[in-house]
Amino acid sequence: MQDQHLPTLIAPFKLARQGQTLHGVVSVDGLERLATVLSDGKGLIDVSLQFGKDQQGSNFVRGHLSAKVNMACQRCMKPMSVDVETDVSLGIVASEERAMQLPEGLEALIVEEEPMALARIVEDELILALPIVTLHENRDCEPVLEKLQAEAERIEQTEQKTNPFAALSDLKL
């Protein structure tokens, strides 16, 4: 199936009533909260979302998101490419009270007013799917902490050799 243009704003309850499917891509650079945990705004998110109603009458959105983003390696602090994939399984509700009544397996997507930004769903789910710690393979990076410790030791040794107060010891009576 070919990707379609994804709308910026959606009406989740209407999409669920109509049983609509959305396929397409979203650019990472437009997602401000996600950008705060990435090393740059490069990347595209493949989006596939199916809206509908289940047998109990609950509105839902299910689907899959996948992206390749750049994050900082926590060992060397250099950017690295990270593949992120997640399945989406949300119950579309209008209030916290209704969220408590959702069937098991559905997380709440509280929609207080329509239309809402599609990016909100994509961004929330992708942030939750990001790895907590990103690391290059050991052979691919040099730890920043070890470099800083080695530099600090070198500076300390240099300062000990050239003590600026050494000349004062000659002036003691």
C-alpha positions, 0 to 999 in steps of 0.5 A, a space after each residue: 500500500 502506498 503512503 498517503 499524505 498524513 493530515 496535521 490535525 485529526 478527529 480521532 472519534 470521527 476516524 474511529 467511527 469511519 474505521 479509517 487507516 492512516 499511512 505515511 511519514 512524519 518528520 522528526 524535526 517538527 516534534 519539539 518534545 522528541 527533539 529534546 532527547 535527540 542529538 538532531 532533528 533529522 529523521 522520518 517516522 513511518 506511521 501506520 494507524 488503524 482507527 476503529 471500534 471494538 466489540 465493546 464499543 470502545 474507540 481505538 487506534 492501533 498501529 505501528 511506528 518506526 523511525 531511525 533517529 540520532 541520539 547521543 551515545 552515553 559513553 562518548 557523547 557522540 551522535 549515533 543512529 538508533 532504530 526505534 519501533 513500537 506498536 500503538 494500542 490506544 483507547 480513544 476517550 474524552 475523560 479520565 473517568 472513561 479512561 478507567 473503563 477501557 478494556 485491558 490492553 488499551 492505554 488511554 488517549 484522552 481527547 478533550 477537543 477535536 481536532 487534535 494534532 496527529 503529532 501528539 500521538 506519534 510523539 508520545 508513543 515514540 518517546 516512550 519507545 526510545 531506549 533509556 540508555 544509548 551506547 555504541 559498541 565498545 569498539 566504536 567509541 572512546 569514553 568521555 569520562 576516561 578521557 577527562 580523568 586522564 586529562 585531569 591527572 596529567 594537569 595535576 602532575 604538571 602542577 605538582 612539578 611546577 609548584 609556584 610556591 617552591 621559591 618561597 621555601 628558599 626564603 624561609 629562615 
